[in-house]
Amino acid sequence: MKHILLTITLVLFGIVFGESQISESKPYQLKQAKKISDQTVELLQSKRWYVQQQALQQSHEYSEIDNPYGSEILSFSESGSIKQGSQIIGYWHISDKRLIRLLPSQGETMLKYFENFRGYFSVEELEGGTLVLHRPLDHEGKTYLKYTLMEAEEVTRFVPKSKQKTSSGKIAISLESPREDIEYALKTEYFMRGKRLPADLPQKSKEELFELYQALFR
């Protein structure tokens, strides 16, 4: 229900503010935006990213859509294109040394689940594999969009480093495997399929995790 309400709100914002608002947002966020360093640009280009969260601040309400294991992996090329795999889905460039402009390759939508991932954004944070982009939707800055991007490699940060692997490179999973191995394998398979993990995953027993894992291959 929360996801539906936020989606409706964002669609309404798209109608109210429209394409012109994307360009109009540039002047009144420019003064507050930090200068984007060459190091930041190099890091953006050298990593693969996925949108972990979309947030909307409106009046006194703050809403979020989480996508912790998103399948839409992005790369920002030196030539200015934004790719999913080999497909160009949009373009990017640095404007006035302080803003990143994101532009869909066609129409007004770049990502399936995040329609407002476009326009001029300031860089609020870039550390520890996290990139936070911020775009105000009014002159006062009380209404804004925020996108949190994560390095795609960070999805596998929970990989047990010392586990024995099969010849195919995958950890052999059985009901006798440690719980952390089963949970890791389950998260990996869900991620590869673009599926959202159950919200109650931490509360599930080892047997329940293994059942979910097996169900993926039936």
Buried (B, 14 or more C-beta within 10 A) or exposed (E): EEEEEBBEBBEEBBEEBEEEBBEBBBEEBBEEBEEBEEEBBEBBEEBBBBBBBBBBBBEEEEBBBBBEBBBBBBBBEEEBBBBBEEEBBBBBEBBEEBBBBBBBEEEEBBBEBBBBBBBBBBBBEBEEBBBBBBBBBEEEEEBBBBBBBBBBEBBEEEEEEEEEEEEEEEBEBEEEBEEEBBBBBBBBBBBEEEEEBBEEBEEBEBEBBBBBBEEEEE
